[in-house]
Amino acid sequence: DRLLRLVCANYYILDLDGDGIVSDADLHAAARLLHRSRHDASFILEHLVPENTSCISIWRYADTMAEGIIDGRALRLAFDSIDEDASQAITPLELFHALHPLCADLTIAQVVEHIEVVELVAAEDGASLDHTLDFDEFCRLFPQRTRRVKAMETRAAAAERSTFELRSRWNAVNGAIREWIQKLQGACDELACLKDRAIEKRAGEQARLDALDGLRSNVRLADRCCGQPPGPFADLQEMRDIVKRDRPRRRSLSAGEAKKDKEEEILLDFDSFLQHHAINCGWLSLLTPEANQLKKIRSKGNRQPLYDKDFWDAYQLATAVERMLGNILHWAKAQTGEYESFVDMLAEPESGLPALSHAGRGRPAH
């Protein structure tokens, strides 16, 4: 059905007057549209139009497209229709019987010679030169299909290389990303616990100061983690400067260019997505103000007693940091899980469909 629809679509393009047939007038009009001579159209009519008619039927037109579109079950049907004894190998005589009605000048010697050429191209060793065509060798009689299959194999090989590269880039940072997330999560959990101790009067002044020290050290740890997310780039400050200089160029891009630029950026982010996002969202110095404020509060406590207001300020700072860390962790975990799913999919490509051993009406050899 798919192949027939393809044939019909091309056939109706030539049917310029829409009467359901390709007449000589349709063909000459198509030749003019393609800037071809009337001789070309006449040559086609001479070879394709039967005697006593002046039009090309869809079935006659389909014969001209067979070599270009034949594949799958149709190819297997063609093989089985020539393989008269169902031996799963076409002999020179069987191929001669199939081709001789199409060319009266064809000789059996020419058929044998052609089979030898096909076998030499397809053979991996001399043992396969048996002067018969198995199904794989028969497929090589169709050059357009052979080129199409070769292009698909080349594309598949290129995709496999690209897949291996992306998986390698992910594996290079996967462990560091997990450790980075664990550190941030640990700091976030500690802040949630210590900020309550900092405002708890019953625990005593020293316990509150210890809690304040813990808040300061965990905020510093989180600040360092946000400023140094794992990835392939060592100098993120330089990257941030490059991104800032690049923003005017991005704003000047058209919608199509901006979309393509974004697609390329996403594609290349398998090992640097955290670093790029950190730069774009300002993670590098996101927690620095809160870390500095906690440092000032603790330094004040070294010179004089701290008041309840100071501990409440520390509580508010810790709450703000906890909220920002929650947003960072939510995005990082979700994005990491998405990349992991991509890598899992790339590591186990979908298996191909099995080859057709026989056509729908084929008979296995006995």
Residue pairs with C-beta under 8 A, 6 or more apart in sequence:
3 69
3 70
3 71
3 74
4 62
6 65
6 69
7 58
7 61
7 62
7 65
7 69
8 58
10 61
10 65
11 22
11 58
11 61
11 62
14 22
14 26
14 27
14 30
14 61
15 21
15 22
15 26
16 26
16 29
16 30
17 23
17 25
17 26
21 55
21 56
21 57
22 55
22 56
22 61
23 54
23 55
23 56
24 41
24 45
24 49
24 54
24 55
27 41
27 44
27 45
27 56
28 38
28 41
30 41
31 37
31 38
31 40
31 41
45 54
45 56
48 56
48 60
48 61
48 64
49 55
49 56
49 60
50 60
67 142
67 143
67 144
67 145
68 144
68 145
70 78
70 142
70 145
71 145
72 356
73 356
73 359
73 360
75 138
75 139
75 142
75 145
76 135
76 356
76 358
76 359
76 362
77 359
77 360
77 361
79 90
79 135
79 138
79 359
80 86
80 358
80 359
80 361
80 362
80 363
81 98
82 90
82 94
82 95
82 98
82 138
83 89
83 90
83 94
84 94
84 97
85 94
85 365
86 362
86 363
86 364
86 365
87 365
88 134
88 135
88 364
88 365
89 130
89 132
89 133
89 134
90 132
90 133
90 138
91 131
91 132
92 108
92 111
92 112
92 115
92 131
92 132
93 108
95 111
95 115
95 133
96 106
96 108
96 111
99 106
99 111
100 106
112 131
115 131
115 132
115 133
115 137
116 129
116 131
118 133
118 137
118 140
118 141
119 128
119 129
119 130
119 131
119 133
119 137
120 129
121 140
122 128
122 136
122 137
122 140
123 129
133 141
139 145
139 146
139 149
140 146
160 349
163 346
163 349
166 270
166 342
166 343
166 346
167 343
167 346
167 347
169 232
169 270
169 271
170 270
170 271
170 339
170 343
171 343
172 232
172 271
173 230
173 231
173 232
173 271
173 274
174 340
176 230
177 230
177 274
177 332
177 336
178 336
179 230
180 225
180 229
180 230
180 274
180 332
181 329
181 332
181 333
181 336
183 221
183 225
184 222
184 225
184 226
184 325
184 328
184 329
184 332
185 329
187 218
187 219
187 221
187 222
187 225
187 325
188 222
188 322
188 325
188 326
188 329
190 214
190 218
191 215
191 218
191 219
191 222
191 318
191 321
191 322
191 325
192 322
194 211
194 214
194 215
194 218
194 318
195 211
195 215
195 314
195 315
195 318
195 319
195 322
196 315
197 203
197 207
197 208
197 210
197 211
197 214
198 208
198 211
198 212
198 215
198 311
198 314
198 315
198 318
199 208
199 308
199 311
199 312
199 315
200 207
200 208
200 211
201 208
201 308
203 211
205 305
208 306
208 311
209 301
209 306
212 294
212 297
212 298
212 301
212 306
212 311
212 314
213 298
215 294
215 314
215 317
215 318
216 291
216 294
216 295
216 298
219 287
219 290
219 291
219 294
219 317
219 318
219 321
220 291
222 287
222 321
222 325
223 286
223 287
223 288
223 290
223 291
226 278
226 283
226 284
226 286
226 287
226 328
227 236
227 283
227 284
227 285
228 236
229 236
229 274
229 275
229 277
229 278
229 283
230 274
230 275
231 271
231 272
231 273
231 274
231 275
232 271
232 272
232 275
233 239
233 272
233 275
236 275
236 278
236 279
236 284
237 284
239 275
239 279
240 279
240 284
243 279
243 280
250 258
250 261
253 261
265 276
269 276
270 339
270 342
273 335
273 339
274 332
274 335
277 283
277 331
277 335
278 284
283 328
286 324
286 328
287 321
287 324
290 317
290 320
290 321
293 313
293 317
294 314
294 317
294 318
297 306
297 310
297 313
297 314
300 306
300 310
301 310
357 364
358 364
